[in-house]
Amino acid sequence: MNPYIKIIRPITSIMAGLAVIIGLILSGAQIPILFLYAFLAVFFLSGAGMVINDYYDLEIDKINAPHRPLPSGRISKKNALFYSIFLFMTGIFFSALLNIYCLILALFNTFLEILYSRNLKKFFLLGNVMVSWFAASIFLFGAFVTFDFRIIGLISLLTFLITMGREIYKCIEDTRGDRKMGLDTLPIAIGVDSAKDIARGFIASAILISPLPYVLGFLNISYLIVVSIGSILLLYALYQNSTKITMIIKIAMFIALSAFLFGKFI
């Protein structure tokens, strides 16, 4: 795969773009061109975040992920910086085509993404919170088109909680390299076992509140059935090793997102 494509994590960036489409659908947007603008805005902003993160993580990735385009030398550090700027500007451009509120959120997240990649991820737990906010705000971005946040608020909360759990597990995987770089991540600060307990707490919280869209009458029984499958998968993930957990959580999140669409249209 071309390194300039690989570095933006195309599958993850496409999933982010599809997530904002879900946000638009659930908030009642109906104008087709808005779906295209929103997808492209989030796709490019997501890709930009991946590149700028790798830019600042170059030394850590030489230990944790030497196969990636930057530490492997397939992309120079200078080119990665210019590439991220181009991607950020493109994402902001498409955000501006939606409305002023989407533009403000895009600019705010761009600022936070750079700050996170450069500084905040070094601080205890704060980096995990920022990544979880980025994931949750994708749905809010879609809702800013119509300002209907009834369902979007719940899906954003679920996304935040599940992502917090997943990010802590990812920190556990990267403990060796992070410790060598002097980072104060959660598993380094309080120990791997305690970090796992906190990650499980976030995921368990998401499971407990997942029925709310049905209980509050926002979505029908189809939502409850499908989201229960995702919840069972999340429970299964909690008893696997850290490497398997992150992949299982991604699958469970996809099922949970599908549940919102099932609950609204089926």
C-alpha positions as a printed Julia matrix, in Angstrom:
266×3 Matrix{Float64}:
   0.0     0.0    0.0
   1.19    3.52  -0.8
   2.67    4.98   2.41
   0.69    8.24   2.01
  -2.5     6.22   2.0
  -1.42    3.87   4.75
  -0.43    6.67   7.13
  -3.97    8.08   7.22
  -5.29    4.65   8.32
  -7.82    4.56   5.43
 -10.15    2.04   7.06
 -10.31    4.06  10.28
 -10.79    7.33   8.37
 -13.54    5.79   6.23
 -15.23    4.47   9.36
 -15.07    7.99  10.83
 -16.69    9.33   7.66
 -19.42    6.72   7.85
 -19.98    7.58  11.52
 -20.77   11.19  10.65
 -23.2     9.92   8.0
 -24.95    8.0   10.79
 -25.03   11.2   12.82
 -26.65   13.04   9.92
 -29.22   10.31   9.38
 -30.16   10.06  13.05
 -30.47   13.83  13.34
 -32.83   13.97  10.35
 -30.66   15.49   7.6
 -32.08   14.92   4.1
 -30.07   16.98   1.6
 -27.75   14.52  -0.28
 -24.87   16.95  -0.88
 -24.56   17.53   2.87
 -23.78   13.85   3.35
 -20.91   14.1    0.86
 -19.48   17.26   2.43
 -19.71   15.79   5.93
 -18.08   12.51   4.91
 -15.18   14.26   3.18
 -14.72   16.73   6.04
 -14.45   14.0    8.67
 -12.42   11.68   6.43
  -9.74   14.3    5.79
  -9.72   15.58   9.38
  -9.4    12.02  10.67
  -6.55   11.32   8.26
  -4.84   14.57   9.25
  -5.05   13.57  12.9
  -3.43   10.23  12.14
  -0.54   11.89  10.31
   0.16   14.63  12.87
   0.0    12.02  15.63
   2.59    9.87  13.85
   4.7    12.99  13.26
   5.01   13.69  16.97
   5.19    9.99  17.87
   8.11    9.2   15.58
  10.57    8.28  18.33
   7.99    6.23  20.23
   6.9     4.41  17.07
  10.5     3.43  16.37
  10.01    1.19  19.41
   6.28    0.37  19.37
   5.53    0.32  15.62
   8.71    0.46  13.46
   6.77   -0.84  10.45
   4.72    2.38  10.05
   5.51    4.74   7.12
   7.34    7.37   9.21
   9.62    5.24  11.43
  10.34    2.92   8.5
  11.56    5.91   6.44
   9.03    5.6    3.63
   7.78    9.12   4.41
  10.09   11.86   5.66
   9.18   13.79   8.78
   9.05   17.06   6.8
   6.7    15.6    4.19
   4.46   14.18   6.91
   4.07   17.64   8.44
   3.13   19.26   5.13
   0.8    16.36   4.34
  -1.04   16.78   7.65
  -1.46   20.53   7.03
  -2.94   19.81   3.6
  -5.36   17.25   5.06
  -6.43   19.57   7.88
  -7.09   22.42   5.45
  -9.09   20.16   3.13
 -11.23   18.89   6.02
 -11.83   22.42   7.27
 -12.83   23.52   3.75
 -15.55   20.87   3.49
 -16.69   21.7    7.05
 -17.19   25.32   6.01
 -19.47   24.15   3.19
 -21.86   22.69   5.8
 -22.38   25.63   8.18
 -20.6    27.89  10.65
 -21.16   25.49  13.56
 -19.52   22.57  11.79
 -16.65   24.87  10.83
 -16.16   25.96  14.45
 -16.16   22.35  15.66
 -13.68   21.39  12.92
 -11.35   24.25  13.87
 -11.69   23.43  17.57
 -10.89   19.74  17.01
  -7.98   20.62  14.72
  -6.5    22.76  17.5
  -7.08   20.0   20.06
  -5.65   17.32  17.75
  -2.39   19.23  17.33
  -2.24   20.02  21.05
  -2.99   16.4   21.91
  -0.36   14.99  19.55
   2.3    17.43  20.7
   1.63   17.71  24.44
  -1.51   16.29  26.01
  -0.95   12.58  25.39
   2.01   12.77  27.76
  -0.26   13.6   30.68
  -1.95   11.04  32.91
  -5.26    9.9   31.34
  -5.8    13.21  29.52
  -4.72   11.76  26.18
  -7.31    9.0   26.47
 -10.0    11.57  27.2
  -9.03   13.59  24.13
  -9.13   10.6   21.78
 -12.53    9.6   23.18
 -13.81   13.14  22.65
 -12.66   13.07  19.01
 -14.62    9.85  18.43
 -17.76   11.11  20.18
 -17.67   14.52  18.49
 -17.98   12.94  15.04
 -21.67   12.35  15.73
 -22.08   15.83  17.18
 -20.56   17.18  13.96
 -23.37   15.53  12.0
 -26.03   16.76  14.4
 -24.86   20.37  14.03
 -26.35   20.29  10.54
 -29.92   19.95  11.87
 -29.51   20.68  15.62
 -31.47   17.58  16.59
 -29.4    16.09  19.42
 -31.95   13.76  21.05
 -30.42   10.5   19.84
 -27.0    11.94  19.04
 -26.32   12.81  22.67
 -26.74    9.18  23.69
 -24.72    7.72  20.84
 -21.94   10.22  21.58
 -21.92    9.23  25.25
 -21.76    5.53  24.41
 -18.95    6.16  21.93
 -17.01    8.17  24.5
 -17.24    5.47  27.18
 -16.35    2.57  24.88
 -13.48    4.5   23.31
 -12.09    5.33  26.76
 -11.97    1.63  27.55
 -10.36    0.79  24.23
  -7.75    3.55  24.5
  -6.67    2.41  27.96
  -6.21   -1.11  26.62
  -4.14    0.33  23.76
  -1.96    2.13  26.32
  -1.42   -1.21  28.03
  -0.18   -2.66  24.72
   2.25    0.27  24.29
   3.58    0.28  27.86
   7.1    -0.85  26.92
   7.76    1.95  24.44
   5.89    4.58  26.48
   7.95    3.8   29.58
  11.2     4.2   27.63
   9.99    7.6   26.39
   9.09    8.7   29.92
   5.35    9.03  29.28
   2.98    9.06  32.24
   0.19    6.89  30.82
  -2.43    5.25  33.03
  -0.9     1.71  33.13
   2.53    3.18  33.87
   1.18    5.42  36.63
  -1.05    2.93  38.47
  -0.05   -0.46  37.08
  -1.43   -2.66  34.32
  -3.96   -4.54  36.47
  -5.47   -1.36  37.9
  -5.6     0.19  34.42
  -7.48   -2.88  33.17
 -10.03   -2.46  35.97
 -10.66    1.15  34.97
 -10.97    0.21  31.29
 -13.5    -2.46  32.22
 -15.41    0.12  34.25
 -15.81    2.41  31.24
 -16.97   -0.43  29.02
 -19.34   -1.76  31.68
 -20.84    1.74  32.01
 -21.49    1.81  28.26
 -23.2    -1.58  28.46
 -25.41   -0.43  31.35
 -26.67    2.71  29.58
 -26.97    1.14  26.12
 -30.72    0.35  26.54
 -31.57    4.03  27.21
 -32.46    5.0   23.6
 -35.12    2.26  23.69
 -36.27    2.97  27.25
 -36.68    6.68  26.47
 -38.71    5.86  23.35
 -36.24    7.26  20.81
 -35.69    3.92  19.04
 -37.71    0.72  18.63
 -37.14   -2.86  19.79
 -34.83   -3.57  16.84
 -32.26   -1.28  18.44
 -32.41   -3.17  21.72
 -31.94   -6.53  20.02
 -28.95   -5.48  17.92
 -27.24   -3.42  20.63
 -27.54   -6.42  22.97
 -25.37   -8.39  20.55
 -22.75   -5.64  20.75
 -22.99   -5.64  24.55
 -22.45   -9.4   24.72
 -19.39   -9.01  22.5
 -18.05   -6.27  24.78
 -18.49   -8.53  27.8
 -16.63  -11.28  25.95
 -13.81   -8.83  25.15
 -13.21   -8.11  28.82
 -11.92  -11.63  29.34
  -9.47  -11.63  26.42
  -5.86  -10.43  26.28
  -5.19   -6.77  25.46
  -4.31   -7.37  21.8
  -7.58   -9.17  21.08
  -9.64   -6.75  23.14
  -9.01   -3.7   20.97
 -10.11   -5.52  17.81
 -13.19   -7.06  19.47
 -14.2    -3.64  20.83
 -14.01   -2.17  17.3
 -16.36   -4.89  16.04
 -18.72   -4.35  18.99
 -18.77   -0.6   18.3
 -19.7    -1.24  14.68
 -22.59   -3.45  15.81
 -23.7    -0.81  18.31
 -23.7     1.88  15.62
 -25.71   -0.4   13.35
 -28.21   -0.82  16.19
 -29.07    2.88  16.05
 -29.94    2.59  12.36
 -31.93   -0.59  12.92
 -33.84    1.07  15.73
 -34.76    4.07  13.64
 -35.68    2.45  10.32
 -36.54   -1.24  10.91
